[in-house]
Amino acid sequence: AMHRPNIKDCGEVAKEIVEISRLKNVDPLLVAAMISVESRFHASAKSEKGASGLMQIMPATAKHIRENHNISASSGATDIRKNI
């Protein structure tokens, strides 16, 4: 039971997964599976290694994404849409 995603959190994320997956031409089930494994659908998840958010993005990767996609530093990795 500890590995089951929180159903409430899943519902909040599902629409974003579908929309972003369509935009990026990625299977939404693959994205959902990755999120389930990485964070159990908890947007505020943090790992011992410093990864954060749904997709467990490392700080260096988050910095690279911010710099190359014109995203402000105040937009943290826990922002659901930006993290996906």
Wavefront OBJ file of the C-alpha trace (Angstrom):
o trace
v 0.000 0.000 0.000
v 2.882 2.408 0.585
v 3.668 2.419 -3.149
v 0.151 3.284 -4.241
v -0.316 6.836 -5.486
v -2.540 9.211 -3.600
v -5.742 9.210 -5.691
v -6.572 12.834 -4.796
v -3.184 13.980 -6.062
v -3.545 11.828 -9.205
v -6.743 13.621 -10.164
v -5.151 17.040 -9.783
v -2.284 16.043 -12.061
v -4.159 13.975 -14.685
v -5.384 16.892 -16.813
v -1.907 18.395 -16.953
v -0.375 15.050 -17.929
v -2.825 14.602 -20.807
v -2.463 18.168 -22.081
v 1.322 18.340 -21.882
v 1.727 14.830 -23.304
v -0.318 15.825 -26.341
v 1.745 18.986 -26.825
v 5.013 17.061 -26.590
v 3.779 13.956 -28.452
v 4.524 11.632 -25.527
v 2.336 8.788 -24.276
v 0.453 10.147 -21.228
v 0.481 6.699 -19.641
v 4.281 6.700 -19.743
v 4.356 10.115 -18.057
v 1.863 8.955 -15.420
v 3.885 5.800 -14.777
v 7.074 7.820 -14.326
v 5.363 10.213 -11.924
v 3.886 7.305 -9.974
v 7.305 5.717 -9.522
v 9.224 8.933 -8.891
v 6.900 10.808 -6.513
v 3.642 8.888 -6.065
v 1.918 11.985 -7.503
v 3.097 14.255 -4.690
v 4.079 17.584 -6.278
v 6.125 18.561 -3.223
v 8.159 15.327 -3.134
v 11.860 15.723 -2.312
v 14.502 13.022 -2.552
v 17.545 12.527 -0.356
v 19.675 13.369 -3.420
v 17.973 16.754 -3.930
v 15.502 15.900 -6.700
v 12.107 17.527 -6.385
v 8.595 17.565 -7.746
v 6.480 15.054 -9.597
v 9.193 13.963 -12.029
v 11.978 14.272 -9.415
v 14.045 16.833 -11.282
v 17.574 17.430 -10.021
v 18.615 21.040 -9.254
v 21.112 21.233 -12.147
v 18.478 19.982 -14.583
v 15.933 22.475 -13.234
v 18.465 25.281 -13.714
v 19.152 24.182 -17.297
v 15.420 24.041 -18.064
v 14.831 27.507 -16.547
v 17.693 29.036 -18.516
v 16.694 27.458 -21.842
v 12.938 27.979 -21.569
v 12.819 31.462 -20.018
v 11.288 30.341 -16.718
v 11.900 32.444 -13.621
v 13.855 31.010 -10.716
v 10.866 31.640 -8.464
v 8.981 28.942 -10.400
v 10.030 26.001 -8.315
v 10.313 22.396 -9.397
v 7.168 21.692 -7.393
v 5.018 23.622 -9.888
v 3.005 20.760 -11.418
v 2.854 22.030 -14.989
v 6.472 23.148 -15.155
v 7.745 19.966 -13.550
v 5.964 17.757 -16.081
l 1 2 3 4 5 6 7 8 9 10 11 12 13 14 15 16 17 18 19 20 21 22 23 24 25 26 27 28 29 30 31 32 33 34 35 36 37 38 39 40 41 42 43 44 45 46 47 48 49 50 51 52 53 54 55 56 57 58 59 60 61 62 63 64 65 66 67 68 69 70 71 72 73 74 75 76 77 78 79 80 81 82 83 84
